[in-house]
């Protein structure tokens, strides 16, 4: 007798999303589109209205990715009581405020209310799992699942174990995100801000410096990036790009020939402060000719075209 092949989602049927801000609502859209039941836990009185509004905004991107969007919220429910929200959860995706004390208390309560086999994930953008799990009886259950915004569209999820995270928890997190169509990357070491945000912060620091120094405007800098580095890094990251820039000798030759010039540039990079004058300057140039909603829609459409070209969408 033939047996039915196991689904990648076997064992992951019901997700509880704790915190339904921008990230939580985006996760909710993806979970629902992938056929999961979702319970949203958030104390705000208008959470249902806000979440459904954000689901509607996510529909074009989900549809473009080939995911079903008809009656997207049919398996969605809202539960303000944390214990009841976690009663049937196979997975928890936490998206609460970025405060260590808040998250420590929250995960202690989540651990008490959730089943022993529930996968516990946090979307934190920089707090280490080891610190977050300090009030838990079983800290090995918690692992970071940090998405790149918006989670329903961008593939990356940084899976970051704590010092006591169980290897099986990491394995299950990777399996869960892979089944969702994401690209999980397990980090080998805890570091503040993880990888993507650190790279983004380093690049933005010099971008701000160049604008403050009057070398370029914000719009000009954005144009430089989207017509050079943005295109290059979409197909080959920094190391591979420099490897290709080294000719037949690859990265070793590149570093030998251009390494001294890179070091000179490193020493010249700026360290701007986001003081009142800098914030005023940056804010004054932040006129992109459309509403945020219009810009988001245009970004998502273009992002999907790039992902399709790369075979990721």
N, C-alpha and C positions, 0 to 999 in steps of 0.2 A: 504494500500500500504506500503510495506517495505521500510524503509529509509536506506541509506547507512551509516554504522557506521563511526563516525568521526575518521580520521587518527590522530595519535599522533603528526604528523607534520602539521596538519591544522593550518593555520595562520603563518607558518614558511616555506616559499617557496624559498625565495631569501635572501642570506647572502652576505653582503659586508665585505670582509676581508681587513682591513686597516693595511698595513705592512706585507710583504711577506718574512720575514726571516725564520729561522728554525721553529719557533712556528707557524707563520702565514701560511706557506706552509703545515705544518702537519695538522692544522685545515682545510685548503682547501681540502686536500685529504679526510678527514673524511666527510666533508659536501657534497662533490661530491658523495662519495660512498653511502651516505644516501639519495641520490636522490634530493639534493637541487641545485638550480642554484647559482653560486658563481661569484661575481665580485671582482677582486683583485685590490686594489688601492695602488700603491707604485711608488715613483718617479724614481727609478733606471731604466736606459734604458734597461738593460738585464733581467728585472723581469720576463718576459714570459719564457725565456729560463731556468732561474734558477728554477722557480716554476715547470715547466714541468719535469725537472730533478729530483726534489724532489718528485714529484708525482710518477715517475717511481720507485724510491727507496721505496716508501710506499706500492706499489702494493702487494708484497709478504705477508706483515703483514695483509693488508686489506682482501686479498684472504683467508688467514688462518682463519680470523675471520668470514668468510662466507659472506663477502660483495661483491657486484658486482664491477668488475674493468675493464670490457670491455668498451672501449671508455670513460675512466674515465673523460677526460677533455671536453666532448661534451657540457656540460652546463657551461663551464668556459669562462670568458672574462676578459679583462684587460682594466682598465680605469684610466688614470693618473690624470684626473680632479676629485677632491673630490666630488663636487656637482653632477656631472653626475654619478659618481660611487654610490652615495647614493640615486639616484632618485627613485628606485623601491625596496629599501632594506626593508625587514621585520625585519632583525637582522643585527647589526654591531658587528663584533668581532675585536677589536683593538689590535694590536701587535707592537706598535711603540717603539722607544727608551725609556729606563727607566729613563726619566728626567721629573721631576714634571712640570717645565715650559712648556716643549714641550707638555705634555699630557693635561695640562690645556687649552692651546691655541687650540690644536687639537679637544678636545671635545666641546669647544665653537663653533668651526666651524662645527663639525658634527651635533650638535644640530640645528644649523641654517639651514643646508641643508637637513637633514633627515625629514621624515614624523613625525607627532606628535605621532604616535603609534609605531614607530620603536623601537625595544628593543636594548638598548645600553650597550654593554659588553666590558670589558677590560681584557686582559690576563696578566696584570701587575703582577710581582712576589713579589711585596711588598708595592707599593704606595697605601695609603688608598683612597677609593672612595671619602670620604669627602673632601680631599685635591684636588683630581683630578677634582672634579665638581665645584670648587670655582668660575670659570668664566662662568658657565652655568646659564641660566635664570631659568631652571627647573632641579635642581640637583637631584630631585627624580627619574629621568629617568635612572640614571647611576648605575650600579652594577658591581662588580668585578666577572669575571668568570675565575679564575686562574687554568690552567691545570697543570698536572704533565707531564713532557716531556718523550716521544712524545705524543701529544694529540690524534693522530689517533689510539693509542694503549692503553695507560694507562687509566684506568677508572675514576680516581679522577678528579673532578673539584671543587675547593673551591669557593663557592658563598659568597661574602663578601659585605654586604650592607654598605653604608655610613650612617652618622647620619640622613640625609634627604632622603635616598632612600625610595621610595614608596613601601609598602608591596606587591602591585600588581606586581611591577617590579621584585621583588624577586621571587614571585610565577611563573611568566612567564619564568624567567631564569631557574628555577628548571625544569619546564615542558619542555623547549627547550632541555636542556642537557639530561634529562631523555629519551626523544624521540630519541636522538642520540645514546642511549645505554650507556651513561656515568653514573657515580655515583656522583651526586652533593651533596656536604656537605655544608650546610649553617652555617657560623660561627656566633656565638652569639655576638661577640664583635670585633671591629677593633683592630688589633695588627700588628706592623711592621713585614713583612715577612710572615704573616698568620701562618698556623699551620705546613704544611708539610715541608716548607723551614726552619722553626725554628728548627724542630726536626732534619732535615738533617744537619743543621749548627752545632747544639750541638753535634751530633754524630761525625761529621767530625772533630770538634775541638779536641776531645780526640783521634781520629784516627791519626791525624797529630802529636799530642803530643807523642803518643806511638812510631811512626816512628822516630821522632826527637830524642827521648830518647834512640833509639837503641834497644828497646824491641823486635820489629819485623820489617820486611821490608814491603813495600806496598803490595807486592804479598802475603806475609804471613798473613797480616791483612785481605786482601780481602778473603783469604781462610778460615780464622776463621769465618768471617761474613757469608759467603755463606754456611758454613757447620754447623751453629748454629743459630744465631739470624735471619738471612735472612729466613731460613726455618721456624722457630717458628713464626715470625711476619707475614709471608704470610697467616697463618691460625688463629692466635690469636694475637692481639696487646699487648702492654706492660702491660696494666692493667689486661686484661683477663689472660695473661700468668702468672703474679704474683699471680692472684687469684687462678689459678690451682696449682701454686707452694706452696700454703698455706695449701694444704691438705683439709680435710673435713671442716676446719674453714675458707677456702677461703682467700680473701685479708686481712681481719682484722687480722687473725692469722699470715699471712705472714709479715705484717707490724710490728706486735708486736715482732716476733722472729727475723726478718732480718732487720728491720728498722734501728737499731743502726749501723749495718755493712754498710748499704747503705749510711748513713750519713758520716761515716768515709771515704768511697770511694769518695763521693761528695767533701769532703774537699781536697782530694788528686788529683782530676782531674786537668789536665794541662790547661794552658792558653797560648798556643803558639802564636807567632806573625808571620805573613807571610812576614818576612823580606827577604832581599836578600839571606842570607845563607839558610834559610828554603826553599824558593822557588827553589833554586839551588839543594838542597838535594832531594826534592820531584820530581822535573823535571828529575833529573838524574836516578831515579828509575822507571819512567813512560815508561817502555818498555814492552808492553803487547804482543809482538810476532806477531802482525798483524796490518793491516791498520785500521784506525778509521772506515772506511766503512765496513770492514770485521767484526770488533768487534760489530758494530751496528747491522748487520744482525744476528750474533750469539745471541746477547742479545735479539733481538725481537723474534727469534724463541723460545728461552728458556722461555721468558716471556709469550708467547702465551700458551706454554705447562703448565705453572704454572696456568695461568688464566683458562684454560680448566679444570684442576684438581679441581679448586675451583668453577667451574660452572659459570665463568664470561666471558668465551670466546667462 
